[in-house]
Amino acid sequence: MARISLDLLQQFVAAARLGNLSRAAEQANLTVSALSHQIRQLEQRVERKLFDRGPRGVQLTAEGRRLLEAVGHHFEGIDRAMSSYRCRREEALTLSASPGVMSSWLVPRLARLVAAHPELELNLQSSVTLVDFERDPVDAAVRYGRGVWSGVETEQLFGEWIAPVISTALLERMRDADPGDLGSWPLLGDPGNRWRDWFETFGGTPPRRYVAQFDTTDALQRAALEGMGVALGRMVTARPLVEAGLLHVLGERYMHIPEAYYLVYPPRSRDHAGLRVFRDWIRCEAEAYAQSMAYAAGQRG
């Protein structure tokens, strides 16, 4: 059998992974008919049917899966090897952050960055999953956690505070209840079980049950806004709602927790001019925010 071109194999791998010829063709800057023709060429060359075609896309046959297992990892290796050589414009910066941090903390401050550095081109990506810097064309990310991630440069920006937050409507309905006895309030269970830490720190008796348990902070905060119960809000996302009068801090106490927000980036981004500008700017913003949050927490017990 004559040697098969890498182009045919590359288009096969893309179609196999996406499971959709239209998306694979768009990714390769080809028409769907041109990509289909290439796949038929490959099937003729290997004398095997590689795809089953259906109304919802394409699926690999057993022979197609065997071929993908044999060649797919080679293209991943090529992509990783070439990632550091791809041409990047130094004034363009691609940044990833979780949707909550992006909308509540970062975006409200970006006007100052853009005004000071109009040459900087920002590409902002919201995602709840961690960026894979080896595969994704992202220069840096803002992450929440304890700062233990391998293969990246890590700079702590600011810590996180939590506090019980409640809607105006629920606060009015519970106006006769004692804010110091949180165990008697309708509490919303949080993803990290922080209520346990809260009661250990400030005392009191935890409730026998929570109104509902949530596995994401976004859903938890939304439930608090709707008056479903009292949530332990992370101040990075909850504080703007408190300042807008949509939520209230119940009991006026804040607790500092071990997790924090970090700027992370791969070694390849270390000398990126756009990242240097962004890093200097976000350090200043983070310091100002940390000071204002510490002052607010100190003023309230």
C-alpha positions in Angstrom: 0.0 0.0 0.0 1.3 3.4 -1.0 2.1 5.9 1.8 -0.9 7.7 3.1 -0.6 11.5 3.4 -0.7 13.1 6.8 -3.4 15.5 5.6 -5.8 12.5 5.2 -5.0 11.2 8.6 -5.3 14.6 10.2 -8.8 15.2 8.8 -9.8 11.7 9.9 -8.6 12.4 13.5 -10.5 15.7 13.6 -13.7 14.1 12.3 -13.4 11.2 14.7 -12.9 13.4 17.7 -15.7 15.9 16.9 -18.1 13.3 15.6 -19.4 15.9 13.2 -18.3 16.5 9.6 -19.5 20.1 9.5 -17.5 21.1 12.6 -14.4 19.2 11.4 -14.7 20.8 8.0 -15.0 24.3 9.5 -11.9 23.6 11.7 -9.9 22.6 8.7 -11.2 25.4 6.5 -12.7 22.9 4.1 -16.2 22.4 2.7 -18.1 19.4 4.0 -18.1 17.8 0.6 -14.3 18.2 0.4 -13.8 16.6 3.8 -16.2 13.8 3.0 -14.2 13.2 -0.2 -10.9 13.0 1.8 -12.4 10.5 4.2 -13.7 8.3 1.4 -10.2 8.5 -0.1 -8.7 7.3 3.2 -11.3 4.5 3.5 -10.4 3.3 0.0 -6.7 3.4 0.8 -7.0 1.3 3.9 -9.8 -0.8 2.4 -11.8 -0.4 5.6 -15.0 1.4 6.5 -14.0 3.9 9.2 -17.3 5.8 9.8 -21.0 5.0 10.1 -22.9 8.1 8.8 -26.2 9.0 10.4 -28.6 12.0 10.8 -26.9 13.0 14.0 -23.3 12.9 12.7 -20.7 10.3 12.2 -19.6 7.4 14.5 -16.5 5.4 14.3 -16.7 1.8 13.2 -14.6 -0.8 15.1 -11.9 -0.3 12.4 -12.1 3.4 12.8 -11.6 3.2 16.5 -8.6 1.0 16.0 -7.1 3.5 13.5 -7.8 6.4 15.9 -6.0 4.6 18.8 -3.0 4.0 16.5 -2.5 7.5 15.1 -4.4 9.9 17.4 -1.8 10.3 20.1 0.8 11.1 17.5 -1.1 14.2 16.4 -1.6 15.3 20.0 2.2 15.0 20.4 2.8 17.2 17.3 0.3 19.8 18.6 2.1 19.9 22.0 5.5 20.2 20.4 4.5 23.0 18.1 2.4 25.0 20.6 5.5 27.0 21.7 6.3 27.9 18.1 3.0 29.2 17.1 3.0 32.9 16.2 1.4 35.0 18.9 0.7 38.7 18.7 2.2 40.2 21.8 -0.6 42.8 22.3 -3.3 40.0 22.3 -4.1 38.2 25.5 -6.4 35.2 25.9 -7.6 34.9 29.5 -9.8 32.2 31.2 -11.8 32.5 34.4 -14.9 31.0 36.0 -18.2 32.7 34.9 -18.7 34.0 38.5 -15.3 35.6 38.9 -15.4 36.9 35.3 -18.8 38.7 35.6 -18.7 39.7 39.3 -15.0 40.7 39.8 -13.0 41.0 36.6 -15.3 42.6 34.1 -16.4 45.5 36.3 -12.7 46.5 36.6 -11.6 46.0 33.0 -12.6 49.5 31.8 -9.6 50.8 33.8 -7.2 48.4 32.1 -8.6 49.2 28.6 -8.4 52.9 29.2 -4.8 52.7 30.4 -3.7 50.2 27.7 -5.8 50.7 24.5 -3.3 48.6 22.6 -4.1 45.5 24.5 -6.6 43.1 22.8 -8.4 40.9 25.3 -10.0 37.6 24.5 -12.0 36.5 27.6 -13.2 32.9 28.1 -15.5 31.8 30.8 -15.3 28.2 31.9 -15.9 26.1 35.0 -13.2 23.6 34.0 -9.5 24.1 34.4 -7.6 25.2 31.3 -5.3 22.6 29.8 -2.5 25.0 28.8 -0.8 22.3 26.7 -3.8 22.0 24.4 -5.8 25.2 24.7 -4.7 28.5 23.1 -4.9 30.4 26.4 -2.2 32.6 27.8 -3.3 32.8 31.5 -6.2 32.1 33.8 -7.6 33.2 37.1 -8.2 30.2 39.3 -9.8 29.6 42.7 -8.3 27.0 45.1 -5.3 26.4 47.3 -2.7 27.2 44.6 -1.4 23.7 44.1 -1.3 23.1 40.3 1.5 21.5 38.4 3.1 22.8 35.3 2.1 26.5 35.8 3.4 29.7 37.3 1.2 30.7 40.2 0.7 34.1 41.8 -1.8 34.6 44.6 -4.0 37.6 44.0 -6.3 37.8 47.1 -8.0 35.5 49.6 -11.7 34.7 50.0 -14.2 35.6 52.7 -17.5 34.0 53.3 -20.6 35.3 55.2 -24.3 34.3 55.6 -26.3 36.2 53.0 -30.0 36.6 52.7 -32.5 38.2 50.4 -34.6 41.2 51.5 -37.8 39.3 51.2 -36.6 36.4 53.5 -35.1 38.9 55.9 -38.5 40.6 56.2 -40.3 37.3 56.7 -37.8 36.3 59.5 -37.6 39.7 61.1 -38.5 38.3 64.6 -35.7 35.6 64.4 -32.4 36.1 66.2 -29.5 36.7 63.7 -27.1 35.3 66.3 -28.9 31.9 66.3 -28.3 30.9 62.7 -29.2 27.3 63.4 -32.9 28.4 63.7 -32.8 30.0 60.2 -33.5 28.2 56.9 -30.0 27.4 55.7 -28.8 26.3 52.3 -26.1 23.6 52.2 -23.0 24.7 50.3 -20.6 22.7 48.1 -17.7 22.8 50.6 -19.8 22.1 53.7 -18.6 25.5 55.1 -21.4 25.7 57.6 -19.6 23.2 59.7 -16.5 25.4 59.8 -18.8 28.4 60.5 -20.4 26.9 63.5 -17.0 25.7 64.8 -15.6 29.2 64.5 -18.5 31.3 65.8 -20.4 28.8 67.9 -24.1 27.9 67.8 -26.0 24.8 67.0 -26.1 23.6 63.3 -29.6 22.8 62.0 -30.7 19.1 61.8 -31.2 19.6 58.1 -30.7 22.1 55.4 -33.4 23.4 53.2 -31.5 22.2 50.1 -28.0 21.1 49.2 -26.2 22.7 46.2 -23.1 21.5 44.3 -22.2 24.9 42.7 -21.9 28.3 44.2 -23.8 29.9 41.3 -26.9 27.8 42.1 -26.5 28.4 45.8 -26.3 32.2 45.3 -29.3 32.1 43.0 -31.3 30.3 45.6 -30.4 32.9 48.2 -31.5 35.7 45.8 -34.8 34.0 45.4 -35.4 33.9 49.1 -35.1 30.1 49.5 -32.8 30.4 52.5 -29.6 31.7 53.9 -26.4 30.9 52.0 -22.8 31.1 52.9 -21.8 33.5 50.1 -18.3 33.8 48.7 -17.7 37.6 48.8 -16.1 37.8 45.4 -19.4 37.1 43.8 -21.8 38.0 46.6 -20.4 41.3 47.7 -21.6 43.2 44.5 -25.1 41.9 45.3 -24.8 43.1 48.9 -23.7 46.5 47.7 -26.6 46.6 45.3 -29.0 45.9 48.1 -30.1 42.5 46.6 -28.6 40.5 49.4 -27.8 41.3 53.1 -25.0 40.0 55.3 -26.9 38.3 58.2 -25.2 38.8 61.6 -22.5 41.1 60.1 -19.7 38.4 60.5 -17.2 37.3 57.9 -14.9 34.3 57.9 -11.6 34.0 56.0 -11.1 30.6 54.3 -8.0 28.8 53.0 -8.9 29.1 49.4 -7.8 32.1 47.4 -7.7 33.4 43.8 -4.6 33.0 41.7 -3.2 34.2 38.4 -1.8 31.2 36.7 0.0 30.8 33.4 2.3 28.3 31.6 6.0 28.9 31.3 5.6 29.8 27.6 3.6 32.9 28.6 6.2 34.2 31.1 7.6 36.7 28.6 4.4 37.6 26.8 4.2 41.4 26.6 0.4 41.4 27.0 0.5 39.2 30.0 3.1 41.5 31.7 0.8 44.4 31.3 -2.2 42.5 32.6 -0.2 41.0 35.5 0.9 44.5 36.7 -2.6 45.8 36.4 -4.4 42.9 38.2 -1.8 42.9 41.0 -2.8 46.5 41.8 -6.6 45.7 41.5 -6.2 42.6 43.7 -4.3 44.5 46.4 -6.9 47.3 46.5 -9.7 44.7 46.7 -8.0 42.7 49.4 -7.5 45.8 51.6 -11.2 46.8 51.2 -12.4 43.4 52.0 -10.2 43.1 55.1 -11.5 46.5 56.2 -15.1 45.5 55.7 -14.6 42.2 57.6 -12.8 44.0 60.4 -15.5 46.6 60.8 -18.1 43.9 61.2 -16.6 41.7 63.9 
